[in-house]
């Protein structure tokens, strides 16, 4: 289950009453089983031109993907979006581990314990700030259009 995978059932929601949770797009109703109603906001899908508004208040972004053939074909864009918005990120190994090794600032979490520890670490403003700077630098240096343009041109010329 989504909420349990993120460690919302024990450590994060109950140990940190100062944390407010935000979900966007698909609504995982089970979050209500773990997070008090007054500490959870769900934002609906937005049209593409308003989509960046969903990221305005995010400090820590979560990108959980279960290991499956379907999910393995997805792109790592969610963590890139978090980086562009200035948020830290925790992600599943599926799709993200190859693109975001530890030194990039993104924390890869494989099980409930790892998700919980990662989220608790990122609640520290200093750790979160360091990881955001590293993640934004990695995305700009290696994944941005500017960084990828030479490879795109080589591919088109081939």
C-alpha positions, 0 to 999 in steps of 0.5 A, a space after each residue: 500500500 502506498 501510505 505504508 510504503 512511504 512510512 506514513 503509518 508510524 514514523 513520519 506522520 505520528 513522530 512529526 506532527 509539524 509535517 503537512 502532507 500533500 498529494 496531487 493527481 491520483 488520490 490515494 484514499 488510504 493516506 487518510 488512514 495514516 495522516 490526520 485530515 487537517 495535515 493532508 491536502 490533496 490537489 486534483 489534476 491540473 491542465 498542462 499550463 497550470 501543472 507547475 503550480 502543483 509543485 509550489 509548496 513541496 519541500 520533499 517529493 516522493 517518487 515511488 514506483 513498484 518494480 514492474 515491466 510497465 513501471 520500468 518503461 517510465 521516465 525519471 521525470 518526476 524527480 527532475 520536476 522536483 529538482 526544478 521546483 527546488 524540492 528534495 526527492 526520495 525515489 524507488 530504485 525502479 527507473 530512478 536508481 540508474 539516473 540518480 546515484 547517491 551523490 546526486 542528492 536524490 535518496 533511493 529507498 527500497 523498503 518501508 524502513 528506507 523510505 521512513 529514514 529518508 523522509 525523516 532525514 530530509 525533514 532536517 532543513 540543512 540536509 534537505 538544502 544540501 540535497 536540493 543543491 546537489 540534485 538541481 546541479 545534477 539535473 542541470 549538468 546532465 539531464 537538461 536540454 542544454 546538457 543533452 543537446 550534443 547527444 541529440 544532434 549526434 543522434 539526428 546525424 546518425 
